[in-house]
Amino acid sequence: MIVESEKEINSLKAIGRVVAQTLKLMMEQAQPGITTAELDAIGREFLEKEGAQSAPQVMYSFLAQPASAFRLSSRTVSPATRYCRQGQLINIDVSAEMGGYFADTGGSMVVAKQVSEYDKMIEATKSALVKAVQAARAGQPLNGIGKAIQDEAKRNGFGVIFDLTGHGIGHKLHEEPTQVYNYYKSKDRRMLDEGVVLAIEPFLTTGRGHIFEESDGWSLRTIDRTIAAQFEHTVIVTKDEPIILTLA
């Protein structure tokens, strides 16, 4: 989507605020003993109260509600039956639609405990997102986003997940430009247009950087069972600082 009016900007800001607040609420409620289904119910209720609905349901008729706390995991999991455990690294991804506009956000956290190994990766992934957003300027190469992510990951002693990418968003959950890579792809010659809306989502890992989808059609697992983390913002690209839509 290319933003063409103030009305579109305000509509995107509105749904961006809703998904950001949903993510914040779900992360606050992710305590030991709660199931991912219960977390989904909390998120669904908040979305409905705000007049929004789950993007996976709107776009793909996916039965899970706004998010699965185990969307990205080093273990085999099922969103409807898994319990959050103290000290567990989880990822929550929230995407929703309101008034014909979509926004997408996500974050990783450790449940009710500090774990130095996990905390280091979480902070590095947050930093990679900041660097990636800063690289998203109109007239600049799209692959600068991936370079910023990969450079920051390497600086902190991590790798990236090559199989997962950011994407365009706006009137649909997934739009052009597709495959906003989380690593530097030299052959990608695309340039960033002013007003394009992107979901930027770095994924960092301690492993080889490849994943597969579980049989539930939703959960993801690293092939080498290593840990991974993700943070995500939806932004509008401008010639200056991007407009970050998904701030709570």
Residue pairs with C-beta under 8 A, 6 or more apart in sequence:
1 8
1 168
1 169
1 170
1 171
1 172
1 175
1 196
1 197
2 193
2 194
2 195
2 196
2 197
3 9
3 12
3 170
3 195
3 196
3 197
3 236
4 195
8 101
9 236
9 243
11 98
11 99
11 100
11 101
12 101
12 103
12 170
12 197
12 234
12 236
12 245
13 243
13 245
14 98
14 99
14 101
15 52
15 96
15 97
15 98
15 99
15 101
15 102
15 103
15 245
16 103
16 105
16 234
16 244
16 245
16 246
16 247
17 245
17 246
17 247
17 248
18 47
18 50
18 52
18 96
18 98
18 103
19 52
19 94
19 95
19 96
19 103
19 104
19 105
19 234
19 246
20 105
20 246
20 247
20 248
21 46
21 50
21 248
22 43
22 46
22 47
22 66
22 67
22 94
22 96
23 67
23 92
23 94
23 105
23 106
23 107
23 246
23 248
24 248
25 42
25 43
25 46
26 39
26 42
26 43
26 67
26 69
26 92
26 94
27 92
27 107
27 109
29 39
29 42
30 39
30 69
30 84
30 90
30 92
30 109
30 111
31 84
31 111
31 112
32 83
32 84
32 85
32 86
32 111
32 112
33 83
33 84
34 83
34 84
35 80
35 81
35 82
35 83
35 84
36 68
36 69
36 70
36 77
36 79
36 80
36 81
36 82
36 84
37 79
37 80
37 81
39 67
39 69
39 84
39 92
40 64
40 65
40 66
40 67
40 68
40 79
41 65
43 65
43 66
43 67
43 94
44 54
44 65
44 66
47 53
47 54
47 66
47 96
50 98
51 98
51 99
52 96
52 97
52 98
53 96
53 97
53 98
54 62
54 64
54 65
54 66
54 95
54 96
54 97
55 66
55 95
55 96
55 97
55 102
55 104
55 173
56 62
56 64
56 66
56 95
56 173
57 63
57 65
58 97
58 173
59 97
59 172
59 173
59 174
62 217
62 218
64 79
64 80
64 218
66 94
66 95
66 96
67 92
67 93
67 94
67 95
67 106
68 79
68 92
68 93
68 218
68 219
69 79
69 82
69 84
69 90
69 91
69 92
70 77
70 78
70 79
70 82
70 90
70 91
70 219
71 79
71 91
71 92
71 93
71 106
71 218
71 219
71 220
72 91
72 93
72 108
72 203
72 211
72 220
72 228
72 229
72 230
73 90
73 91
73 219
73 220
73 221
73 222
73 228
74 89
74 221
74 222
74 225
74 226
74 227
74 228
75 221
75 225
76 214
76 219
76 221
77 214
77 219
77 221
78 214
78 216
78 219
79 216
79 218
79 219
84 90
84 111
85 111
86 111
86 112
86 113
87 110
87 111
87 112
87 113
87 115
88 110
88 111
89 108
89 109
89 110
89 115
89 118
89 121
89 122
89 227
89 229
90 108
90 109
90 110
90 111
91 106
91 107
91 108
91 228
91 229
91 230
92 106
92 107
92 108
92 109
93 104
93 105
93 106
93 230
93 232
94 104
94 105
94 106
95 102
95 103
95 104
95 105
95 173
96 102
96 103
97 173
100 171
101 170
101 171
102 169
102 170
102 171
102 172
102 173
103 169
103 199
103 234
103 245
103 246
104 169
104 173
104 199
104 201
104 232
104 234
104 246
105 232
105 233
105 234
105 246
106 201
106 230
106 231
106 232
107 230
107 231
107 232
108 121
108 122
108 125
108 229
108 230
108 231
109 122
110 118
110 119
110 122
117 227
118 227
118 229
120 156
121 158
121 204
121 206
121 227
121 228
121 229
122 229
123 156
124 152
124 153
124 156
124 157
124 158
124 204
124 229
125 202
125 203
125 204
125 229
125 230
125 231
126 231
127 152
127 156
128 148
128 149
128 152
128 153
128 202
128 204
128 231
129 149
129 200
129 201
129 202
129 231
129 232
129 233
131 148
131 149
131 151
131 152
132 145
132 146
132 148
132 149
132 152
132 200
132 202
133 200
133 233
133 235
133 242
133 244
134 148
134 241
134 242
135 144
135 145
135 147
135 148
136 144
136 145
136 192
136 198
136 200
136 235
136 237
136 242
137 192
137 237
137 238
137 239
137 240
137 242
138 192
138 193
138 194
138 195
138 196
138 237
138 238
138 239
139 191
139 192
139 194
139 239
140 191
140 192
141 188
141 189
141 190
141 191
141 192
142 177
142 180
142 188
142 190
142 191
142 192
143 181
143 184
143 185
143 186
143 188
143 190
145 166
145 180
145 181
145 198
145 200
146 180
146 181
146 182
146 183
146 184
146 185
146 188
147 183
147 184
149 160
149 182
149 183
149 202
150 160
150 182
150 183
150 184
151 184
152 202
153 159
153 160
153 202
153 204
156 204
158 204
158 205
158 206
159 204
159 205
159 206
159 207
159 208
159 209
160 182
160 183
160 202
160 203
160 204
160 205
160 209
161 182
161 203
161 204
161 205
161 209
161 210
161 211
161 222
161 228
162 182
162 183
162 209
162 210
163 209
163 210
163 211
164 182
164 201
164 203
164 211
164 220
164 230
165 178
165 179
165 180
165 181
165 182
165 201
166 180
166 181
166 182
166 198
166 199
166 200
166 201
166 232
167 174
167 175
167 177
167 178
167 179
167 180
167 198
167 199
168 174
168 175
168 176
168 177
168 178
168 180
168 196
168 197
168 198
168 199
169 175
169 197
169 198
169 199
169 234
170 197
175 197
177 190
177 196
177 198
180 198
180 199
180 200
181 188
182 201
182 202
182 203
192 237
193 237
194 237
194 238
194 239
195 236
195 237
195 238
196 236
196 237
197 234
197 235
197 236
197 237
197 245
198 234
198 235
198 237
199 232
199 233
199 234
200 232
200 233
200 234
200 235
201 230
201 231
201 232
201 233
202 230
202 231
203 228
203 229
203 230
204 228
204 229
204 230
205 222
205 226
205 227
205 228
205 229
206 226
206 227
206 228
207 222
207 223
207 224
207 225
207 226
207 227
207 228
208 222
208 223
208 224
208 226
210 222
210 223
210 224
211 220
211 221
211 222
211 223
211 228
212 220
212 221
212 223
213 219
213 220
214 220
214 221
222 228
232 246
233 244
233 245
233 246
233 247
234 244
234 245
234 246
235 242
235 243
235 244
235 245
236 242
236 243
236 245
